Amino acid sequence: MKIKHIMSHSVETISPATPIAKAAERMREHDIGFLPVCDGDHLVGTVTDRDIAIRSVAQGRDPRLAEVVEIMTPVVFYCYEDDEIERVAQQMQEKEVRRMLILSSEKRLTGVVSLGDIARTSGEQNIAGETLGEIAEAA
């Protein structure tokens, strides 16, 4: 099965110039812990609730003034919407991530998939379990 059939299509994004506090507010509003960072329609990084805690709060940055670009992770892991679920799960294992951004063939952000999305898919629970096991073991 293709990943596009199980991914979340509505993806909240944030600009690199957004104040960190606004990113945290957006995460709270949408009950999420991860935001892709886009400069226009170009994907430039990701920011997580952990980034906010470790790279912002713990380092004494003022989250009302400091921008997301200061704490985001500029390396972006992604797969394509036509990739098979097994391939995406394998990439998640190799990269040790619990979420994967999904791009169109034109490299436009079209969705995001989590281990939970994979686990909820009929017949894919073993893949999700193996992937989570590998990620946890690496930590």
C-alpha positions as MATLAB code, in Angstrom:
seq = 'MKIKHIMSHSVETISPATPIAKAAERMREHDIGFLPVCDGDHLVGTVTDRDIAIRSVAQGRDPRLAEVVEIMTPVVFYCYEDDEIERVAQQMQEKEVRRMLILSSEKRLTGVVSLGDIARTSGEQNIAGETLGEIAEAA';
ca = [
       0.000    0.000    0.000;
       1.187    3.520   -0.817;
       1.956    5.888    2.058;
      -0.347    8.550    0.554;
      -3.320    6.404    1.567;
      -2.553    6.589    5.290;
      -0.654    9.868    5.776;
      -2.158   12.958    7.356;
      -2.836   15.404    4.537;
      -3.337   18.515    6.633;
       0.091   19.616    7.776;
       0.650   22.670    9.928;
       3.822   24.507    8.941;
       5.694   27.477   10.323;
       8.071   30.093    8.940;
      11.713   30.207   10.101;
      11.189   33.825   11.200;
       8.304   32.946   13.520;
       9.015   33.593   17.202;
       9.554   30.373   19.160;
       6.641   31.234   21.476;
       4.284   31.321   18.461;
       5.518   27.873   17.388;
       4.778   26.562   20.885;
       1.308   28.140   20.775;
       0.599   26.516   17.413;
       1.684   23.127   18.774;
      -0.602   23.571   21.786;
      -3.562   24.679   19.637;
      -3.277   21.660   17.355;
      -2.101   19.180   20.010;
       1.053   18.340   18.054;
       4.744   18.210   18.942;
       6.274   18.692   15.517;
       6.154   21.400   12.850;
       7.788   21.462    9.433;
       9.552   24.782    8.836;
       8.906   26.262    5.394;
      10.320   29.358    3.743;
       7.530   30.037    1.269;
       6.911   26.632   -0.288;
      10.471   25.444    0.365;
      10.950   22.987    3.248;
      13.962   24.158    5.298;
      13.743   22.221    8.559;
      11.649   20.934   11.412;
      11.036   22.030   14.976;
       9.738   19.867   17.813;
       8.469   20.514   21.294;
      11.733   18.960   22.487;
      13.717   21.499   20.415;
      11.792   24.262   22.166;
      12.587   22.816   25.583;
      16.236   21.903   24.987;
      17.460   24.451   22.456;
      15.403   27.405   23.615;
      14.268   27.289   27.218;
      17.289   25.394   28.589;
      19.664   27.759   26.774;
      17.933   30.863   28.102;
      16.578   32.216   24.812;
      13.632   34.585   25.052;
      10.934   32.641   23.140;
       9.048   35.855   22.398;
      12.039   37.326   20.562;
      14.111   34.380   19.301;
      13.084   32.897   15.972;
      12.416   29.277   15.079;
      15.416   29.320   12.710;
      17.683   29.500   15.795;
      16.491   26.173   17.192;
      15.139   24.180   14.232;
      16.771   21.069   12.847;
      17.853   21.922    9.298;
      18.239   18.304    8.182;
      14.892   17.092    6.856;
      14.014   13.441    6.372;
      11.299   12.699    3.854;
       9.800   10.108    1.558;
       7.497   10.404   -1.416;
       3.735    9.931   -1.451;
       4.039    7.046   -3.926;
       6.440    5.099   -1.682;
       5.208    1.866   -0.154;
       4.484    1.846    3.579;
       7.251   -0.709    4.143;
       9.844    1.574    2.522;
       8.760    4.558    4.636;
       8.894    2.437    7.809;
      12.385    1.268    6.820;
      13.495    4.887    6.336;
      12.031    5.802    9.726;
      14.018    2.948   11.280;
      17.248    3.964    9.574;
      16.846    7.649   10.447;
      15.530    6.822   13.957;
      12.495    9.106   13.640;
       8.870    8.650   14.672;
       7.458   10.951   11.974;
       8.299   11.294    8.297;
       7.442   14.176    6.006;
       5.861   13.139    2.726;
       6.542   15.002   -0.515;
       4.979   14.934   -3.960;
       7.090   14.023   -6.978;
       7.565   17.802   -7.427;
       9.091   17.893   -3.905;
       6.167   19.807   -2.395;
       5.099   18.941    1.146;
       1.859   16.965    0.930;
       1.633   15.195    4.258;
       3.198   13.624    7.305;
       3.068   10.068    8.597;
       3.717    8.837   12.114;
       4.366    5.405   13.548;
       0.822    5.618   14.894;
      -0.527    6.059   11.357;
       1.359    2.949   10.264;
       0.244    0.978   13.332;
      -3.425    1.827   12.687;
      -3.217    0.437    9.162;
      -4.586   -3.069    8.894;
      -1.763   -5.541    8.419;
       0.999   -3.030    9.194;
       1.168   -3.389   12.998;
       4.265   -5.616   12.787;
       6.106   -3.038   10.689;
       5.260   -0.286   13.187;
       6.329   -2.458   16.117;
       9.629   -3.368   14.495;
      10.273    0.261   13.576;
       9.547    1.501   17.097;
      11.721   -1.270   18.533;
      14.658   -0.234   16.363;
      14.220    3.453   17.236;
      13.975    2.713   20.976;
      16.989    0.408   20.845;
      19.072    3.105   19.151;
      18.172    5.624   21.864;
];
